[in-house]
Amino acid sequence: MDTANQSLSLISLFWHAALPIKLVIIVLLGASVVSWAMIIRRARAYREAEVNFHQFEQAFWSGIDLGRLYREGNDRAHQGEVGGLESIFRAGFKEFTRLRKQNGVEADAVMEGTTRAMRVALAREEEHLEKHLPFLANVASVSPYIGLFGTVLGIMDSFHGLAAMKQATLAVVAPGISEALFATGIGLFAAIPAVIAYNRYTARLNRLLARYETFADEFSSILHRQAHSAARGVME
């Protein structure tokens, strides 16, 4: 009963609020709904990225031939299903193979092009993982101020109405102030989940990017040895 009464009182606060406060509350509720949708989508994206990272890393260090590992992902790459660590591997291996087939290309030039290709792939993965995070940051930072703006409008309206009355009592002012403070509450309701999600996802993003960069360095070292050993063989 208490919960039902609280829900009804919140609804009544909204319906009795002035039009500017209603608009503020609608904007904040809309931002909250959109941010929750993005929070759920980001949770799925990061979980999938972490699973794919562990699966591909295990396959890479299993001792499989790199050419075979590249060819096994061709079908999925054509369908646009390759991402994360595998996309960095494929970008580097493809450029490495292409440059090695060209005559007269030195080992250092091969490695420079390979490293550049992996950096581009890494930047694309970073852009994909950062998707929706700026919106969450904006909701987290702006929502309390929007709610406070609605509160200021409501309190100003209450005091204007109070000035027109001959006898001012708390019972006259309290409903208007409650409606105004309701806007601040909705602002916090929208901001708090966005703050928590943004901080959590930023930490996961940084961990994933650090792992991607570590893999890229290790893969570059493997290709570097292959490129220079091949160059020495040609010279001999």
C-alpha positions in Angstrom: 0.0 0.0 0.0 2.8 2.4 0.9 4.6 1.8 -2.4 1.3 2.3 -4.4 0.7 5.5 -2.5 4.2 6.7 -3.2 3.8 6.0 -6.9 0.5 7.8 -7.0 2.0 10.8 -5.2 4.8 11.0 -7.7 2.4 10.8 -10.6 0.2 13.5 -9.0 3.3 15.7 -8.5 4.0 15.4 -12.2 0.4 16.2 -13.3 0.1 19.2 -10.9 3.5 20.6 -11.8 3.8 23.7 -14.0 4.4 23.2 -17.7 8.1 24.1 -17.7 8.7 21.6 -14.9 6.8 18.9 -16.9 8.9 19.6 -19.9 12.1 19.3 -17.8 10.9 16.0 -16.3 9.9 14.6 -19.7 13.4 15.4 -21.1 15.1 13.8 -18.1 13.0 10.7 -18.3 13.7 10.4 -22.0 17.4 10.8 -21.4 17.2 8.1 -18.7 15.4 5.6 -21.0 17.9 6.2 -23.8 20.9 5.9 -21.5 19.5 2.6 -20.0 19.2 1.2 -23.6 22.8 2.2 -24.3 24.0 0.8 -21.0 22.5 -2.6 -21.9 23.9 -2.5 -25.4 27.4 -1.6 -24.2 27.2 -4.4 -21.6 26.6 -6.9 -24.4 29.3 -5.4 -26.6 32.0 -5.5 -23.9 31.0 -9.0 -22.8 31.2 -10.2 -26.5 34.5 -8.4 -27.0 36.1 -10.1 -23.9 34.8 -13.5 -25.0 36.2 -13.1 -28.5 39.5 -11.8 -27.2 40.1 -14.9 -25.0 38.9 -17.3 -27.8 41.2 -15.8 -30.5 44.1 -15.4 -28.1 43.9 -19.1 -27.3 43.8 -20.0 -30.9 46.7 -17.7 -31.8 49.0 -19.1 -29.1 48.0 -22.7 -29.8 50.8 -23.1 -32.3 48.6 -23.0 -35.4 50.1 -21.8 -38.6 49.4 -18.1 -39.0 48.4 -18.4 -42.6 45.9 -21.1 -41.8 44.5 -19.0 -38.9 44.1 -16.1 -41.4 42.4 -18.3 -44.0 40.0 -19.7 -41.4 38.6 -16.3 -40.8 38.1 -15.4 -44.5 34.4 -16.4 -44.6 33.5 -14.5 -41.5 35.5 -11.5 -42.6 33.5 -11.4 -45.9 30.3 -11.4 -43.9 31.5 -8.6 -41.6 31.6 -10.8 -38.5 35.3 -10.3 -37.6 36.1 -7.8 -34.9 38.3 -7.2 -31.9 41.6 -8.9 -31.6 41.1 -10.9 -34.8 40.6 -7.8 -36.9 43.9 -6.4 -35.7 45.6 -9.7 -36.5 44.1 -9.9 -40.0 45.0 -6.3 -40.8 48.6 -6.9 -39.8 49.0 -10.3 -41.4 47.4 -9.1 -44.7 49.7 -6.1 -45.0 52.7 -8.1 -44.0 52.0 -10.8 -46.6 51.3 -8.2 -49.3 54.5 -6.2 -48.7 56.6 -9.4 -48.6 55.4 -10.4 -52.0 56.7 -7.2 -53.5 60.2 -7.2 -54.9 62.8 -4.8 -53.4 60.9 -4.0 -50.2 63.2 -4.0 -47.2 62.3 -5.8 -44.0 62.0 -2.5 -42.1 59.6 -1.1 -44.6 57.5 -4.3 -44.4 57.3 -3.9 -40.6 56.5 -0.2 -40.8 53.6 -0.9 -43.1 52.4 -3.8 -41.0 52.5 -1.8 -37.8 50.7 1.1 -39.5 47.9 -1.3 -40.6 47.5 -2.7 -37.1 47.4 0.8 -35.6 44.5 1.7 -38.0 42.6 -1.5 -37.1 43.2 -0.8 -33.4 41.8 2.8 -33.8 38.7 1.3 -35.4 38.2 -1.1 -32.6 38.7 1.7 -30.1 36.0 3.8 -31.9 33.6 0.8 -31.8 34.2 0.2 -28.1 33.8 3.9 -27.3 30.4 4.1 -29.0 27.6 5.6 -26.8 30.1 6.4 -24.0 30.0 10.2 -24.8 26.2 10.2 -24.5 26.4 8.5 -21.1 29.0 11.1 -20.0 26.7 13.9 -21.1 23.7 12.5 -19.3 25.8 12.0 -16.2 27.1 15.5 -16.1 24.1 17.5 -17.5 21.1 15.8 -15.9 21.5 17.2 -12.4 21.7 20.7 -13.8 18.6 20.3 -15.9 16.8 19.0 -12.9 18.1 21.9 -10.8 16.9 24.3 -13.6 13.4 22.8 -13.3 13.6 23.2 -9.5 14.5 26.9 -9.8 11.6 27.5 -12.1 9.2 25.8 -9.8 10.4 27.6 -6.7 10.2 31.0 -8.5 6.7 30.1 -9.6 5.7 29.2 -6.0 7.1 32.5 -4.6 5.3 34.5 -7.3 2.1 32.9 -6.3 2.9 33.5 -2.6 3.4 37.2 -3.2 -0.2 37.5 -4.5 -1.7 36.1 -1.3 -2.5 38.1 1.7 -1.8 35.3 4.2 1.1 33.0 3.4 1.4 29.6 5.1 3.5 26.5 4.6 0.6 24.6 3.3 0.3 27.1 0.4 3.9 26.9 -0.6 4.7 23.3 0.1 3.0 21.7 -3.0 4.8 24.0 -5.4 8.2 23.4 -3.8 7.6 19.6 -3.7 6.8 19.7 -7.5 10.0 21.7 -8.0 12.2 19.4 -6.0 10.7 16.5 -7.9 12.6 17.7 -11.0 15.9 17.5 -9.1 15.1 14.0 -8.0 14.4 12.9 -11.6 17.7 14.6 -12.7 19.6 12.5 -10.1 17.6 9.4 -11.2 18.9 9.9 -14.8 22.5 10.9 -13.8 23.5 8.2 -11.2 23.1 5.1 -13.4 24.9 7.0 -16.3 27.8 7.9 -14.0 28.2 4.3 -12.7 28.0 2.8 -16.2 30.3 5.4 -17.8 33.0 4.8 -15.1 32.6 1.0 -15.3 32.7 0.8 -19.1 35.6 3.2 -19.4 37.6 0.9 -17.1 36.7 -2.1 -19.2 37.5 -0.2 -22.4 41.0 0.7 -21.1 41.7 -2.9 -20.1 40.6 -4.2 -23.5 42.7 -1.6 -25.4 45.7 -2.4 -23.2 45.3 -6.1 -24.1 44.9 -5.2 -27.8 48.1 -3.1 -27.8 50.0 -5.9 -26.0 48.9 -8.4 -28.6 49.9 -6.0 -31.4 53.4 -5.6 -29.9 53.8 -9.3 -29.5 52.5 -10.1 -33.0 54.8 -7.4 -34.4 57.8 -9.1 -32.7 56.9 -12.4 -34.3 56.5 -10.8 -37.8 59.7 -8.8 -37.3 61.7 -12.0 -36.7 60.2 -13.6 -39.8 60.8 -10.6 -42.0 64.5 -10.2 -41.0 65.2 -13.9 -41.0 63.8 -14.0 -44.6 65.9 -11.0 -45.5 69.1 -12.7 -44.2 68.3 -15.8 -46.1 68.0 -13.8 -49.3 71.3 -12.1 -48.7 73.0 -15.5 -48.0 
